[in-house]
Amino acid sequence: MFLNFLKFLFAGLITASGCFAQNINISGTVINNTGVPLPGAFVWLEKAGLVDTTDNNGKYKLTIVSIKDKINQPSANMLSARIHNRLLYLNTTEKSAVEIIILNLKGRTVTTMQKTVAGGICVIPLPTMGAGVYWFVIKSAGSELLIKSYSLGNATGGTTRSLQAGSPDVLSKDKCNRAFMYDYIAVKKDGYLNYRAIVTNDDTSGMDIRLIVCEEIVSDIDGNTYQTVRIGNQIWTVDNLRTTKYNDGTAIPQITDSAAWVNDTSAKYCYYNNATDDYTVKIYGALYNWYAIDTKKLAPVGWHIPSIVEWDTLNNYLINNGYNWDGTTTGNKIAKSVAAKVDWLTTEIPGSIGKDLDNNNRSGFAALPSGHRESDGNFYFRGAACFWWSTTASSASGAFHESLQRGGAEMSSTNGYLKICGFSVRLLKD
């Protein structure tokens, strides 16, 4: 009986979603750090599929009229979903990690959820929310779905009851309205760092995009390539390391089992939530325990993993050169300047990473909230924090690391984590 109900929910998946007419008109200029226009930059909206190349004056324009919104459309890996009575019915062809981001109509993140689901149809309870309209961004294996949801509050009862968007009648009343804009604008140009930011306004003009110079490209032994940025006298990779081999070609053990991760102090690596898709691996990189760092064989020739003193050098340079969010040169308020413009959960805390993501990443360091593997073998804080190892031990069982938190304004160095934890790794040029 229950299986028949699930089949009914998915039977009208495409027809129920309807067609949302939407005009897109996004234009502006791509410039370098000194404000000089950059011709020949490739600009595109990832979901809408709109592309342009900047002209001789650095101008671009992404325009289309009356496109079909991609709400509820099946993705490449046949990911599909539907919401009914505060339950998310998710259908995917394979076991995968799923991230669910719930946004309000202004595009602000209300909450986020992370689950690992088996292939087929599964049911995920959703949190109780106040009355209003919400958007659910569902990410899995490099694919995304966008679902609009209505929640009706019962003020007299003091509780909230949900009438989620499971009814074709509810959707049909709205199908001629302008669709919510949730897309990524990306820019690539040789010699510059890749740019990526969230776009929620489908009608803009004069959107200037400032590119930062890429110092050089470095490759690991697996053939993965990393862009790099100069900050002061240091040159850093702007992606987390994802090599599966030491620089002598020896394989690094990959451990997925939680007990095996915790109970063994030999060098090892994993991916967050044991992800297997290429997109997640490339974007967030791998997580290594400190014993892999201590081999001194992770970095390619000419590069190394930074000590805590070298992390402090980065922090001090940014503070002293006005990268604090408020422009001051005292106190550590540099988190926004090193955090990426995407993927961080939003907050309303002034000066925090999650407040106004568009103002992030002045330095080009482009830190993503990759989360970590805790000493209990479980994974935490994707979307909310990132942690990088240093080579500096603090005790027989602990080591110093650098971290960012979505609600914080500082980039902090601490020694409070055990060496068996799984953290990200950045490289520094010798």
N, C-alpha and C positions, 0 to 999 in steps of 0.2 A: 504494500500500500504506500509506504513512504517512498520507495523507489519510483512509483508511478507519479507521485507528487513532484519529485525532483525533475522527472522527464517533462512534466507539464510546465514547470517553471522555465526550463530551457527551450521549450518548443517554440516560443514566440520571441526568442532572444533578439533577433535582428529587427523583426517587424515592430516590436514594442518600442525599440529605441528611437524609431522615427528619424526624420531628416531635419536637421537644424540648419537653417540658412545662416550663413555667416560671411560677412565681408572682412577681409584682412587688408590693412594698409599700413605697413610698417616701413619707415624710411629713415635715413640718417647718413652719417659719415663715419668711416673707419679711419682712425688717426693713430699716430704713434705717441710715445710718452711726452714729446715736446709739442704735440698738437698738429704735426704735419700730416696731411691727408695721405692715405696709402692706397694707390691704385692696385688692381689685380687681386684683391682679397676675396676669398670665396665665402659668401654669407648664405646661411640657409635656416629655415624653420624645420626642425627635425620631424615633427608629426605631420604638419600640413604639407610637407614636401616642396615648399617654395624655395627657390634658389636664385641667387644673383651674384654677379662679380662686380666689384666696385669699379667705377670709371676713373678717368684720369684725375678727377677731383676727390676721389675716395668715396663717392656717393653710391648708395645702394637703395633698392626699393623692392619690397616684397608685397605683392598685391594680388588678390584674387577675390572674386565676387561669387557668393552663393555656393560655397563648398559644402559637402556633407561632413558633418562632425563625425569623429571616429568613436563616439560613445558606443560601447558594447560590441564593437566589431571584433571578430576573432583575430587573434594575432598569429604570428608565424608559427608558434608552437601550439596553436589551437587553444590558447588561454581564453576562456569566456567566463562571465560572471553575471550574477543577478542578486538584487537585494529585496528581501521581503520580510516584514515583521521583525526588524532588527537582527536578521540573520543574513550573512553573505554566503550565497551558494556559488562555489568556485569550481570550475571544471578545467582541468589541465591534463595533458597527455602523459606527464611524467612527474616523478617526485622532484620537488623543487622548493627553494626558499621563496616566500612571498612577503612583500612589504606592502602595507595598506596605509596610505596617507589620507587623512580626513581633513578637508579644507572648508572654510566658510565661503560665502559668496564674494568676499573681498580677496580671496586667495590666501588667507592666513591659515596656517596649519593649526588645527584643533588638537589632534592627537595622531599618533602613529602606532602601528602594530606590526609585528614580525612573526611569521609562522613558517614551519616546514610542513608541507602537505604531501600526501601520497598522490599518485596519478589517479585520475577519475574525478568524480564529484565529491566534494567535501563541504561541510557546513561550518562556518566560523561565526560565533556570536560577536556582535558588535556592541560597543559601549553605549550606554544611555546618554543621549544628548538633549539639549534644550530644543524648544520649537524653532523651526527654521528650515532653510534649504542648505544642503551640504553637497560637496563633491568628494567622491572617493577615487583616489588614484591608486590603482592596483598594479604593482610591478612584480614581474617574475621572469627569470631567464632572459633578461634584456628586452622584454615586451611590456607594454603598459596598456591598461584599460582605464577609461574615465566613465564614471557612473554618477548621475545626478540623483539625489535622494531627498525626499520630503519628510520632515519630522514634525508631528503635531503635538503640542503640549497640552496637558489637562490640568489647568491651574487649580481648579476646585478640588481635585483629589490630591494635590501636592506631589504628584508623580508625573512622569512623562510616558505617554504611550506613542508608539511609532506607527505611522502609515507610510512605509518606505515605498520607493518607486517601483513597486511590483505590478502595478496595474496599467494596462495599455490606455485606460481612460485618463489616468492622471498624466501620463506622458503626452497623449494626443492634445491635451489642452495647452501644452507648452511648446509643441513642436515647431511653431512658427516664431517663437521668441529667439532672440539672439543667443547663441550658445556661449557658454563660459569659455574663456581663452586660457588654456594651460598648455604651453608649448615651451620648447627650448630654442633660443637663438644661438647659433654657433658660427664662429669665424675661424678660418685657417688662412695663413699666409706664410710662405717660406721665410725663415729667419725670425719668426715671432712665435710667442707662446700661443697655443690654442685657446680660444675664448669660448665660454659657454655660460649662459644665464637663463633664468626663467622669464617668460613673457606672459603677463596676464592681461595686458591691454592690447586689443586687436586693432586699434586705430591710433597710431602715433606719427609724429613727424619730428625730425631733428634728433633722433636717437643716436647720439655719438657713442661709438665703441672704441675704447682706447686699448691698443695692443702693446704688450711688453716684449722687449727683445728676448729672443731665445739665444742663450750664450753658445750652446753647442748641443749635439745629440750624442748620447752615450748608450752603448749596447751591453747587455749581460750575456752570459755564456749560452743561454737559451735562445738568443736572438731577439729578445724583447728590447725595444728602444725607449728611451726616456728623454724628454726635453729637460733643459736646465735653465736656471736663472741666476744672474749675479746679484747678490745682495751685499753691499759693502765690498770687502775683499774676499768673500766666500762665493763659491759656485755650488748650488744645490740642485738636485733633481726635483722636479715638480710633480712626480708621480711616486707612489709607494712601490718598493721593490716587489717583484713577483717571480724571481728566479726559483727554479726547482732543483738547481745544481750548484755546487760550490764552484769557484773559479778554476779548479783543477779538473772539472768534469764529473766529479763524484756526485751521485744523487743524494739529495737531502730527504730523509724519511718524511713522508706525509702521514700524519696521524689524524684520523677522524673520530675514533673512539674516545670518549671523555675520560674513562678510567686509565686508558693507556697514556693519554696526554698528561694526566696529573701524576701518575706513579712512576714516571721515568724521567730522569734528569739528563738524558742524552739530547743532542740537537735534533730539532724537528720543526716542521711548518704545517700550516693548514690554511683553509680559506674560511671566511666568516660563514657560520651556519653550514660549513662543509659544502659550499656552493660548487657547482660543476660547470656552469655556463661561462663562456668566454667573456661575455660582457662584464659580468660582476668581477671576474678575475682581473681584467684589464683596468677597470675603473678604480677598484679599491686595493688591488694588490694582495699579497699574502700576509699572513700573521706568523711570526717566528718566535720561538722561546729564546731566552737570553743565551742559552748554551749554544745555539746556532750562531749568535753574534760573536761569542767568545772564540769560535774557531778561527776568526779573522780571515775567512775564505769566502764570505758572501759577496763582497764587492769586486767588480772588475778591476783590472790593473789600472792604476792612476786615480782610483777612488777609494773611499773608506767610509765606514759608519762613524758618525761623529761622537766624540766624548761629550760629557756634560759641560765641560769648559767651552767647547765649540758651539754647543747649543746656546750657552750664555752669551757668547760673542754675537750670535745672531740677534738675540733679544736686545742686547745693549745697543747694537747698531740701530735697530729699528726705533727704539725709545729715543735715543739721542738725535735722530734725524727726523723727528716729527711724525712718526707713523702711529702714534697713539690716536685713538679714534677722535679725541677732542683737540688734537693738534699740539698738546703739551709735550714737553721733553723730560718729564719726571714721572716716576711711577710706571708700572707695567700695564699698559692698556692697548696692547698691539694685536690682540686676538683677531679683530676684524681685518686687519691688514694682511694677515697670512691665511685666513679662511677663504675657501672657494665661495662662489656666488650661488651655488646650487646644492641641493640635498640636505642642508642643515634644517632642522626643525626650527620654526620661528618662535620668537618670544617678543615681549613688549618691554624688556629691560633695556634702558638706554645704554649704549656702548657695547652691548653684547653681540656675539656673532649672529644670533638669530634675529636681531632687530635690523630690518632693512637690508636684506641680503645684497641688494644692488651696490651697496657701499663697501662690500668686502673686497679683499684680494688686491689692495694697492701694491703690495710687494711682488706679486706674481707667484708666491709660494703655493697657493692653490690647495690648501689642506681640505680634504673631504672627511666627513664624519664616519670613518671606517669601523668604529667600534673596536672591541678586543675580545680575546678569550681569557676568561678569569681562571684563577688557580683551582676552581672547582670543575674545570673542563667545559663550562657553559659559555655561551656568547652573549655579550651585552653591549648596549649603547650605540648600535648602528643608527645614524641619524642625529645623535646627540653629542658624540665625543670622538676624539681620536687620540691615540697614544703611540709614541715612537720610542724605541730603545736608544740608549746611549751605550757606549762601550764601558762605562764607568760602573764598577761594582760598588755597592754600599755595605755589603756584609757577605757572609758565606752563602746566603740564600736570596739576597735582594740586590737590586741594581737601580741606578738612576734612570729616569725616563722623562720625556717632554710630553705635555698634553694640552689639549684645548677642550673646552666645554661650551655647549651652545648658549648657555645663560651667563657665561663669564666674559670679562673684557681682557683678561690676562692670558699670556702663554706661559705656563708654569713648568718648572723643573722640580721633580720630587723623587724620593727614593722609597716610596711606600709600597711598591709592588714586588712580588716574588719572581724569581727568575723563571719559574715554570709557566708564567703567563704568556699569552700570545699577543704580541704588539706588532705594529707596522714598522717599516724601516725606510728611512731616507738616506741618500748617499751624498757625501761631500767630496769635492775634488781635492786631491792631495796638494 
